[in-house]
Amino acid sequence: MFLTLRSPNKPVENTMLNELEDDDLSLCSKRHQRRWRMAFRVIFFTRALVSMSQKFLHNNNKVLLRSLSYVAIDISTNDHEVPFVGVDKQMLSNMVKEKSFESLSNLGGVNQVASILDCDTKGGIRGSEADLGHRINVFGRNSVSAVSNFKQSRQFQALANESSDIRVEVVRDGRRRGLSIFDVVVGEVVCLKTGDQIPADGLFLNGHSLKVDESSMTGESDRVEVDEKNPFLLSGTKVTAGYGFMLVTSVGMSTAWGEMMSSISHELNEETPLQARLNKLTSWIGKIGLTVAVLVLAVMLIRYFTGNTRDGMGKREFVGGKTKFDDVMNSVINIIAAAVTIIVVAIPEGLPLAVTLTLAFSMKRMMKDHAMVRKLSACETMGSATTICTDKTGTLTLNQMKVTEFWLGKEAMKSDACSLELAQNLYELLQEAVGLNTTGNVYNSNSLSTSEITGSPTEKAILSWAMIDLGMNVDEPKQYCTVINVEAFNSEKKRSGVLMKRINEKVFHTHWKGAAEMILVMCSHYYVKSGTIRILDGEERTQIEKIIQEMAAKSLRCIAFAHTKAAEADGQVQEKLEETGLTLLGLVGLKDPCRPGVRAAVESCRNAGVNVKMVTGDNVHTARAIAIECGILNPDVDLNKDEAVIEGVQFRSLSAEERIAKIESIRVMARSSPLDKLLMVQSLKQKGHVVAVTGDGTNDAPALRAADIGLSMGIQGTEVAKESSDIVIMDDNFSSVVTVLRWGRCVYNNIQKFLQFQLTVNVAALVINFGAAVSSGKVPLTAVQLLWVNLIMDTLGALALATEQPTNDLMSKPPVGRSKPLITKIMWRNLISQAIYQVAILLTLQFKGRSILGVKESVKDTMIFNTFVLCQIFNEFNERKLEKKNIFKGIHKNKLFLAIIGITIALQLVMVEFLKKFADTERLNWGQWAACIGIAAMSWPIGVLIKCTPVSGKQLLPINQEASRIHKNP
């Protein structure tokens, strides 16, 4: 904005003062406030000029040179625009997303970042319109632009609706104020408390016992403690305990959450492997059909107009100059109709119907097997899957911490070895430790080793920790004790404790719980199995330390309990928790165990040639232990390979070529971010794999969407994960994933069965009509008859073969993947043999049928038509088993198949016997029907004989020696 300042000889002051007096009433608005500031600057600057000119004239007694009557001065309207030197949006974003201490250190630490962002760590930002506008211009707004771009997408609508109601508390101009999450800007100081959602990426400033649930980003249920040693806070996570203040460093699409959401906002619109194969196949068949039709049309027209076509009486149909025009046109139209019919028959238009029926049938049946299909094509795609990338927590494991080991001193307590007396002694021991006067309820020994851990206790439940962890039921502690002091869990000391006093008693009890190695240091005595106390000397301490190390090596979370008590001295109240001279109560090993049946399910995948890779946000040691327990890792083979287990940071640091080269050998990826999982999926697809991904958290959404098949969990899965997936596993069990794989292969196999059946019909019909047309100028199958065959075979045949249920032998074959042909060598063997038989029989009947059967021409043509249809009906039984010789196995279970066969026979009977004029047929006697059935029934023994013929290049499992080793139980 430019202001005009007049020279001192103009009446500027009077004018400006009058304006100031007139504008006195407008102070309430910000706009007028800015005008006041500007007016003040103008007055001050004008007076300064006048003062300087007067001093100059007085001191120098010189005459000023003539000058212009005004000077233009540029005065910025923004109060404060700092370019935020030394940092940019991408730098801050990467620092928090990657939790890079190195980047934070290079910037000078949290306080220096706040200084760079022009933020007072106590008073926040100024919050003026100019300041907020400048921050928005540089760093962007705190919204997922993908939501506005994809408003029709349900997951983003749900996300937007959920986010719109969130209010956050920030500090601006030294005052706390509430505002919408969308109004948060970079540099903001945000107040956090238990239950709050973190509105943006940022850094921890200060607070107390701040814990955050990062499961939405990592998929792991562990609560992360945030402090000066771990200051990184991620958007979308939630505060579970404590309070604190954070400095916002990234907003909107620059946050980890925004980047993750943007990766699932794009519609991939990729063809499924089957769709790609079918498109190629239909194009190929269409070209062949068109070629044959053109040849038939040309040959028949040439034969007709050259006089080589004769009618039923043996006379030439066309005689130049004598044949009527109407007769010529009728003949030409019939020839064109025959050619068009060949095109119609050649193109398997029943294939889409067969695919749809197969998918719809399997989708309905899969619901009974705990799988809800959201995207129909996912059924058949799962049949092509070569790799399954699975989450750990909640999918392979129960997501429930269980006590799997319990130690009293140096002795391990086994559930089958514990007695009721031991349980009673332990109960009394714990009762004494916590000072509760409870009676009754002695629990059996099973509760000692399998009791469920309900989660991290709060301060209110701190008195009953030991009993909760060991399955003991305790009434409200406040009825019996007075809490004097509590030490909340500290991540550095890895412990928490309570000091309490029993009502009406003068004894103080201190109870501690925490990491076993930290609690052990505080102890001088320990309990043994008999309930007696022993001194914890050097040798015993070393032995217990070894026990703790062995539990840690098995990826168990080792927790120890200890207590002590002291009598009240001279009426003085003890306020400090005792930290030395404690008695060790016992050790428990906690673990999130594998789901029942997971190992067998992984083994089934291995036997089916499908690789299973585990992708988790947990640490390497836990990931490796769970992978071995589930059978994903073979300790005799995979643990000797450095690349079998990898961390996310290592994987993402590889080049694209290195990732593709190593992706086959990676079995487990630990400490992975959502984008690491996405990167793995993309690398596998580039390698040519058909990838299925399982996940339950919002963090899994990008990978679920990018995978060929996304499998979300129905119980623990978030809405975003479900909406991003193709199939929802209703019971959250990996075993159901194997069931889906089995159904997927069944769908693919059923489509292959129908395709083989359809192509047999097409090949036979094309060759028969083409051969007859070239040799005699007549086609044995009329247009109506061919369309009838096409109609009943495409619809009823598709329905019959689409309802076959999965069999166990499907899981013994290698996956078809992305590149293997839809029509295999086995299918070519089967369909060519049947087509050759049908062509040979029908052409023999076409040229020699009258003499062989002793019938007239119309009856012969009817028998050809009837035999052709019956051949397809008998061949439907052959198609039930592409490789097996026993085609009747399990047929009694598929009543729909038998019903469709019966309906097809009935319709053919009506067509031959009662629709003579429409179908151009003659009634057949019992002998002629028997002859047609006998000829068609030869399809069965021919099918058995041809299946005895070996096919070269047939691949059987195990695919390679490495797979064979992996199949073995570790």
N, C-alpha and C positions, 0 to 999 in steps of 0.2 A: 504494500500500500504506500502511495506517495502523498506526502503532505507538503503544502506550499507555505513557506515561511517568508513573510514580507520583510523588507529592510526596515531598520529601526525608525525611519522617519514616517512609517505608516502606523496608524492607531491599532496595533495588534492587541496590546494588553487589555484595553478597555473592551474590545470586541470579545476576546476569549473569556474574560471574567463574566461578562453578561451571559455568555453561553453556559458557563459553569453554573450560574445562579438559576438559569432556566431549566437546566437538566437535573436539578437537585432531587426531584421526585422520582427519578428513574434508577436509584441506587439498588433497588431490590433485584433487578435482573442481571444476569451474568454479562449479557451483551452490553448493557449500559456501564457495567463495571469496567469492561475493557475500554470503552470509550473514555471513561474518566481517567484511566491510567494513561491513555494516549494523550489526552488533553493536558494532563499534568506534565508529561514529557515535553510537549510542545511549549508550554508556558516556561518550564524550567530552562529549556534550551534557548528560547527567545531572550529571556532575561540574562542568561549567561552571555549571549552575543552582545547585548546592549552594554552590559557591564564591562566586557572586554574592550569594546570599541571606545567607551568613555575613558577607560584607563589609558589606552593607547594614545588617544588625542591629548590627554592631560600630561602624559609623561614625555611625549615626543613633539608636541606642538606642531604637528604636521597636518597637512590637509589630505584627507583620504581621496584616493583616486576615484573617479566615477565608476560605479559598478552596476551590475544588473539589479533590478528591483526585487528579485526573489531567488531563492535557492531551493532546489528539489532534493529532499533527503529521504532515503528508503528506510522505513521503520517497520520491522517484522511484526506481524500480528500474533505470532506464536510466542507464548511466555517462555518456552524452554524446549528447544529441539537439539538433543544430543545424539550424535550418530552412533552411540554405543561402540566406541573405539575398542578394538582388541577382541571382539567376539561377534559371531554371527549366528543366525538362526540354526543352521545345520550343525555347527560346532556344539552348541548347547544341547540340541536334540540328540546327537550321537553320544554325548557324554553321559546323559542320564539313561538312555536306552541300553547302552552297553555297560553301564555302571563302571565307568572308567575312572579309577582313582588317578591315573596318570594325567588324563586331560584336566581333571579338577585341580591337580597340583600345579600343572602348567599355567592355569589361570590364576593361581595364587590362593586357592581355597574358597570356601563358601562366602566368607565375608568380602573377599575381593570381587567375586562374581556379583554380589549384591551392589558393591560400589560401582562396578562397570555398568550395571543395569540401572544406576541412579536410584537406588532404593535404600532407605534407612531401615536396618533390620529391626528396629523398635517401632518406628513410626510409619513404615510402609512408603508407598509412593505418594506424590502430591495429589493425584487424582483429578487434576483440572482437565477440561475438555481437550485442550491442546496437548497435554501430556498423554492422555489416553489415546487420542487420535494418532499421535506419533508412534506410540508403541504398537498399535494395531497395524499401522502402515509398514512397520519394520518386521514385526513378528507374526502378524495375522490375528484372526479372531479365534476364540475358543469354541468352534463348531466343526462336525464330520461332513465336509462338503459333499461327500458321497451320498449323504442322506437326501439332500435336495436334488441330487442328480438321479437318484433311484427311488423316488417316492412310492412307486408302485410295488416295491419289494417289501414284503411283510416284515422281514427281520429288521429292516432299517426304520420302518414305521414304528415298530415296537420299541426300538432303541431310542428313537427321537422322542416318543411319548414318555418313556421312562425318564429320560434325561431332562425333559423340559421343566419338571416340577422341582428339581434339585436347587436348594438355596445353600449358599456358602457364606461364611463369615470371613471378612478380610480386614486388614488394617490400612487405612488411608488417612493421610494428614494427621497421624497420631491417634486416630479414633477408630473404633471397631464399627463395622457396618455390614449389614447383610445385603447380598445381591445375587442375581441369577448366575448360574455356572457359566452361561454364555458371555457374561460381562467381565470374566476374569482375564487379565492381561499379563504379559510377561513382566517380571519385576514385582509382581504382587506378593504381599505377605499374607498367607492364608492361615487361619486358625483351624486346627484339627482337634477333634475329640472322638471318643469311642462312638462308632456307628456311622461316622462321616465317610462319604465317598471322596477320594482324592480327585480334585477337579482337573488337574493338569500334571504334566511332568515337572519335577522340581527337586529342591535340595532341602534337607533338614537344617533348620536354624537353631532351635532349642526346644526343650520339652522334657517330659518325664515318662519313662516306661512306655514309649510309643511302639505299638506293634501293629503290623499291617498284614492283611490277608492278600497275598499276591496270586491266589489260585486262578483268578480270571486271566492272568497273563502267563503263568508258568504251569498251571494244571496241578500243582502240588498243594496239599492242604496245610503245610507247615506255616506257622505264623512267623513272620520275619520281624526282628527287632530293628528299629531304625534309630540311629544315634549318630554321634560324630564320626564313629568308625564305619558306619554304613549309612550315609546321608541321602541315598537316592530314593526318590518316591515316584511311583508310576501312576499315570492317569488311569482311572477305572478300578483301581484297587480300593480296599476298604480298611478303615481303622478298626481294629478289634479290641485294643486296650490302650490306656494312657492318653496323653494329650501332647500337643506340640505346635510349632509354627513352621511353615515351609515357605521357601522362596520359589516362585514359579519361574521356570526357565524355558518351557515350551508349551504351546497351546495348539488346539485344533489338530490339523492334519500332520503337524510336526511331532506330535507325541507318539509314544509307542502304541497307544490305543488307536490313534488316528491312522497310523501307518498300517496297523493290522486290519482295521475296518476298510481302508481303501483297497486292500488286496482282495477283499471278498465282494467288492462292489461292482466288479466288472463281469459281465456275462461272457463266459468262455465260448459258448455255442460250438463246442467241438463235437464232431461225429463220434459215436461210439465205435469200437472196433467192428462190431457186427454190422452197423449201418454202413461203414466204409466198405466192408466186404460185399454186402448186398447191393450197394450202388454199382460196384464194379461188375458183379455177376449179372444183374438185370440189364446193364448196358451191353454186356457181351452177348447175352441171350437175345436181346432185342435186335442186335446187328445180324446175328445168325438167322433169326426168324425172318427179318426183312429180306435178307439175301435169298433164302429159300423161297419166300413168297414171290419175289421178283422173277426168280428162275421158273417157278411153276407157272406164273402168269405168262411169261414169254414163251415157254415150251407149249403150253396149251393153246395160246393164240396162234402160234405158228402151225401147230398140227391142225387146228380147226380150219384156218384159212387156206392151208395147202391140201385140204380134203382128206387128211389122214385120221380124222375123228369120225366114228360111225356110231349110229344109234343102236337100240336094242334089237332091231331087225337086221342089222348088218349093213345098212345103207349109209352112204356118206352124208354127214350132217350139213356140209356146206358145198354147194356147187355154184361156181361163179356164174352170175347172170340169171340163175334159176331160183335160188333160195330167197325167200321173202325177207324184206328188211326187218319185219317184226321178229322173225325167227332168228335172224342174225343177232339182233340186239338182245334177245332173251338168252342166247347162247353166250354172248360176250359178258352179259351181266352175271350169268352163272359162273363163268370162269373167274371174273373179278371177285365175286363173292367167295369162291373157293380160296383164292389167294389171300383175301383179307382175313378169312377164317384161320388160315395158317398162321398169320401174324398174331391173331388173338390167342390162338392155342399156344404159340411159341412163348409168348411173354407170360411169365408166372404171376399174373395179377392176383392170384390167391395167396401169394407169399406174404404181403402185408397183413392180410387177414389171419394167416397162420401165426405170424409173429405176435400180433395183438392178442389173439386167443390164448396163445401159450403164456404170454406175459400176464394176462389178466387171471388166468387159472392159477399160475404159480403165485401171484401176489395174494390171492385169497387163501391159498394153502399156507403160505409163509406166515400169515397172521397167526395161525395156530401154533407155529413154531417160534413165536415171540419176535417176529420181524415185521415192521410196518414199512411198506414200500411207498415212498413219496414220489419217486420218479420211476415210471414204468420201465424205461430202458435200462435202469440200473440192474434189473434182474438178469438180463442176458449179458451185460457187461461184466458182472461178477463171475460169470462162467469163464471169462477170458483172463481173470486176474492171475498175475504171476508173482506179485509181492503184496504183502499186507504190512503197513506201518501202523503199529498199535501204540496207544498210550499205556502207561503203566498203572497209575493210580486210578482205582475204580473200575478198570477194565480187566487187567490181568490180576489185580489185587482187590481186596474187599473195601479198601479205603477205611478200614477200622483197625486202630492200633490194638493189638492183643498181647497179653502176657504169655510169652512162649517159654520162658525160663524163670525159675525162682530159686534163689540161693539163700540159705541160712548159714552164714559164715563161709566155710569152705565146702559145704555139702549142697549138692543140687537136689531140690525136691521134685520128684516125679509124681505125676497125678496118680499113677497106678501104685505108687509106693507109700503115699501119704495115708495116714490113719486118722480116724476121727479124733484120737487123743492129740495128735500133732495139730490138727485144725483148732482144737480147743486151746491148746497151749499158745498157738500163734495169736489167736483172738485175744486171749488174756494179756499177752505181751503187748499187743497194739493198744489194747484198752488202757494199760498202765502208761504206755508212752504218751498217749494224747490226753490222759487224765479224765476219761469220760466214764460216768457211772451208769453204763447201760447193761442190761441183763438179757439173757435168752438168745435165741437165734444163733446156734452153732452151725456153720456152713460145712458142706461136705468137701472132700478133697478136690473135686473137679474145679471148684471156684478158685483154687489157688493157682492153677496154671492156664486157665482159659478165660478168666474174667475179662470183660471188655473194658478198655480204657475209654472214658467218655469224652476226653479232651482236656485241654489245659484248664486247671481250676482257677477260679477267681479268688479274690481276697476273702469273700464271705465263706467260701467252702474250704479255706486253707487248713482248718483244724482237722478235717476228716480225710485228708489226702491219702494217708496210708491205707485206710480201710476202703476208700473208694477204689483205689488201684488194685486192691486184692479182693474185690468183690464183696466186702462187708457192708452191711446196711446199718447206717448210723442215723439216729434222729438228729434234729436241729441242735448243733453244738451249743448254741447260746443258752439252752436250757440248763447246761451243766457247767459251763466255763465262762470266765471273763477274759476277753482278749486284751492283752496289755500292749503288745507291740507286734507289728507285722513287717517283715522284709519281703517286698515283692521280688519276683524273679529278676535277676540281673544277668544279662548275657555275658558279661565278663567273668563273673564268679560262677555262673551257671548253677545257681541254687536259689532257694526261697525258703523262708521259715516263719515260725510264729512263736511268740512268747505268751503263755496263758497261765491263768491261775484258777484252780478249781474252787467253786463256790464253797464257802465255810471251811476252807482248808488253808494252811499256811505253807503250801509247797508250790513253787514255780516250775512249770514244764516248758522246755524248749524243744521244738520239733523241727527238723530240717528234711528237705527233699531236694534232690538235684542230680547233676551228673555224677556218676559213681566215683570217678577219680577225684572230684572236688570234695565230695562228702567224706571220702575215706581219709583224706588229710586231716579232717577235723576230729576223727575218732581215735580213742585210746583203748576201747574195749569192743567186743562183739558178742552177739548171741550165737549159740550153737543149737543143733537140732533138739536137744533135750530141754532147751529153755534156759540153760545156765549161762552166766556171763563169764567171758574169758578175756585175759589181757591181750591186746593187739600188739605183739612185739614185732621185731624186724622180720622174722621168718614168716609169721602169719600174714603180715602186711604184704610181703612180696608175693605170697601165694594168692591172696585175694586180688592183688593188682594183676596177676597173670590171668585170673578168671575174668576180670573186666576186659583185658585185652583180647582174650579169646571170644568173648561175646561181641566185642566191637568188630572183630575180624569176620564174624558171621552177619555183619550189618544189623546187629540188634542195637536198639537204643537202650543203653544200660542206665537204670535209675537206682539210686540208693536212698535208704531211709535211715535216719539217725535221731537220737533223742538224748536228753539229759534232764535231771531235775535237781532243784536246790531248795532247801528250807528257807523260809523267810527269816531274816536276821534283824532283831530289834525293831520290828514293825516297819522296816523300810521296804518300799515297793521296788522290786527289780524292774528295770526298764530296758536293759540291753539283753539281746539274745546271746546266749553262750555259744562261742565258736570253737571251743576246745574241750577236750575231755569227754566227748560224746560217745555213746554206745551205738554201734552199727546194728540196726534191726535186720536188714537183709538187702538183697539185690534182686531186681526184676529186669528181665530183658523183654523189651517191647518190639513189636514188628507188625507191619501191615502185610498179612499173609496172602499168598496166592489164592485165588478162587478155586473151589473144588472143580476138578475136571479141566482146568486150564492146560495142564501138561499134556493130557491126552488130546486136547483140541489142537495144540501146537504140533504134536506129533502127526495128527491127521493132515494138517497142512503140509508138513514136510513130506509125508508119504504121497501127497497129491502134487508134489513138485512146486509148491508155493512157498516162497521165502517169507519168513516172519521177522520183522525188524521192530525193536522196541525204541521208542522215542520218548524221553522223559525229562522233566526239569529237575529231577533228583540228582544227588551226587553220584560219582562214578562207582563208588564201592557198593552202595545200595542197589544201583541199577544192575551192576554185574551179578550181585547175589540173587536178585529176583530173576534175572535172565537165565541163570543156571538152574534155579528152582523150577522155572516154567519150561525149560527145555529149549529155549531160544539159543543159549550158548552151550556148547559142548566143552567142558573143562579140559578134555584130553586133546582137543583140536584147536578150538577158537582162542583159548587163552594164551596160546603160544604165538598168536598173530597180533602184532601191535595195532593193526587197523580194525580189528574186530570190535573194539570198544573205543569210542571217540567222544570228545566233548563238543558241544555246539560251537564254542569259540574257535576250536581247531578246524571244524568242518567249514565254517563260513569264511575262514581265512584262506582256504584253498582256492586256487584258480578254477575256472569252469572245467577246464580239461582234466585237472587233477581230481575234482569231485566225481566226474563221470568215470574216470579210471578206477577210483577206489570205492565207488558206491556199492559194487557187488559184494565186497568183502566186509562191509560194515554191518554188524549185527545189532549193536546197541549205540544209541547216541544219548549221552547224559548232559545235564546242565544246558538243555536246549531251549531256545526262545521260540515263539510262534513262527517267526520268519525262518529259523533254522529248519523247522519241520517242513515248511513250505518249500524251502530250497532243496531238501531231500526228495520231496515228491517231484519237483520239476526235473531234478537230475535223473531220477529213475525213469521218468517219461521220455526224456531225451535219449536215454539208453535203450528205449524200446519196450519198457515194461508197461504192463497194465496194472495200475496201482490202486489198491484199496487202502483207505485210511480210517482208523477208528479214533474217536475223541469224544469228550463230554463237556469240555469247557469252552468259553468264548475264545480262549487263546487258540483252540484247535480249528476255529472257523476258516481261516485262510487255507490251511492244508485240506480240510474237508471239501472245500469248494473247488480247489485246484485238482484234486484227485479224480481218477476215472470213476471211482465209487466212494462216496463219503458215507461212513457208518457212524451215526451218533448214538449216544446212550439215552434211553427213554426215562430212566429214573433220576440219575444225577446230572443228566445233560442240561445245559442252559438252552433257552429258546433260540438264541443266536446260533448255537451249534446245530440244533435240530433243523432250523430253517436253511442252514448251509449244507445239509447232508442230503443224500439220496434215499437212504434207508435208516430207520430208527430201530435199534436193538432194544426191545421193550424190557428185557430183564437184566440189561447191563452186563451180560456174561459173554466172555470171549467164545465160549462153546457155541453160542448162537451165531457168531460170525462164521464158524465152520458150517453150520446149517445153511446159512445164506449162500456160502460158497457152493455147497452141494446142490442147492436149488438153482443157482446160477448155471452150473454145469448141466443140470437137467434141462433147463430152458434152451440152452445152446444145442444140446443133443437132440431135443425134440424138433428144433428148427432144422437141424441137419437131416433128421428122419423125413420130415415133410418135404424138404428140398430134394432129397434123393427120390422120393415117391413122385413128386411133381415133374422132375426132369426125366424120369423114366417114361411117364405119359407123354411128355412133350417130344422127346427124341423118337419114340415109337411112332407117334402120329405124324411127325414131320417126314420121317423116312418113308413110311408107308404111302402117304399121299404124294410125296415127291417121286418115288419110284414108280408108282402106278401112273402118275401123270406123264412122266417122261416116256414110259414104255407103251402105254395104251391110250393116253389122253383122257382117261377117266380117273376120278378119285373114289376109292371105296367108301370113305367116310364123308358123308355130306356135311354141309355147313351146320345144319341143325344138330346132327349127331355129334359133331365135334364140340359145338357149344354146350350140348348136354353133358358130355364127358367133362368138359372144362368146369361146368357149373357144379356138378355133384362131387367131382374129385377135389376141387379147390375148397369148397365150403365144408362138406362133410368129412372129407379126408383130413383137412386141417384140424377140424374139431376132434377127430378120433386120435390123431397122433399128438395133438397138443396136450392131451390130458394124461400122458404117461408120467408116472411119479418117479422120483430119483431112486437110483439103486446104488448099492455099495461099490460096484465096479467103477462108477464114475470117478471116485476119489483115488483110484489106482492109476489114472492116466495123467500124463503131463499136461500142464495148462496150454491152451492154444495161443495165448499171448496176443500180440498185435499184428504179427506179420504172417502167421500160418494161414494157408488157404482155407476157405469155408468148405469147399468140396475136397475131401481128402482122397488119397489113392484108394482107400478101402471103399469109399462111396462110389468112385468111378468104376471100380471092379464090379460092385453090385448092380449099379444101374445099367452099365453097358451090357452085362450078361443078360439081364432081364429084357432090355430093349431089343437085343439081337434075337432072343427067343420069340418075342412078340412079333417083330418085323418078319422073321422067317415064316412063322405060322400064318400070319395074316396075308402076306404076299403069296404064299402057296395057295391059300384059300381064294385069293383074288384071281389067280391065273388058272388054277386047276381045281377049284372048289366044286364046280358043277359036275365034273367027271368023277371026282373022288366021292362026293356026297350024294350025287345023283339027284340034285335039286335044280329048280329053275333059278334064273339070275336074281330075282328079287329076294328069294329065300336065302340064297348065298350071301347077298349083301347084308341081310338082316343078321345072319349067323356071324359074319365078320364083325359087325357092330357089337353084337351081344358078347362074343368072345373077347373082344377088346376091353369092354367094360368089366367083364368078370375077371380078366387077367389083372386089372388094377385092384379089384376087391381082394383077390388072393394075395396080391403083392403087398397090400397094406399090412398083412401079418408079417411078411418078411421084413418090412421096414421097422417093426418094433425093436428088433435087435440088429444093429449094424454089423456086429462082429460075432455074436453068439449064434450057435447053431440051433439051440432050443428056442424057437420063436414063440412058444406058448407059455413060457415060464412067467408066472404072475398075471396071466391074462384074466383070471377069475377076479382079481382085485379091481380091474378096470372095467366096470360094468357099462360105463358110457361108451367105451370102444366097441363092445359087443352090440350095444343098442344101435350105434351108428351103422355098423356093418349090416345089421338086420334092416334098418331103414333104407340103406342104399340098394340092397337086393330087392326090396319091395318096390321102390321107385323104378328100378330097371325093368321089373316084371310088368308094371303098368305101362311103361314106355313102349315095350315090345308088343304086348298083347292087346292093349286098348287104345293106343295113340298112333295107329298105323298111318293115318293120313298126315298127321303133324310130323311124325318122325320118319316117314317114308320107309316103314317096316312091314313085314309080314308075320302073321302068327306062326309060332314054332310048335311042333309036337314034342312029346316027352323024349323021344329019341334025339331029336335035334337039340333040346335043352341039355340032355345028358352029354352030348358030344361037346357042346360049348363049355360045360362045367369041367369035363374031363381034360380038355385042352388047357383051360385056365389053371386047373389044379396042379399042372406040371410045374408051375412057378415055385412050389414048395420044395420038391426034391432038387430042382435046379439051384435054388437058393442055398440049400445045404451043401451041395457039391462045390459051388463056387466059393463058399466060405472056407473050404478046405484048401483053397489055393493061397499060398503065402503072398504077402505084399512086401516088396522091397522098401527099405527105409522106414519101416514101422518103428516108432520110438516107444520104448517101455521104460518104466521107472525101475530103479533109480537112474536119473539122467546121467550122473557122473559119479566118480568114486567119492568125491567130497560129499555129495548129497547122501551117498550110502553111509558114510561115516556119521553124518549128522543125524541120520535116522535112529542111530543106536542110542539107547538111554545112557546118560552120563553116570 
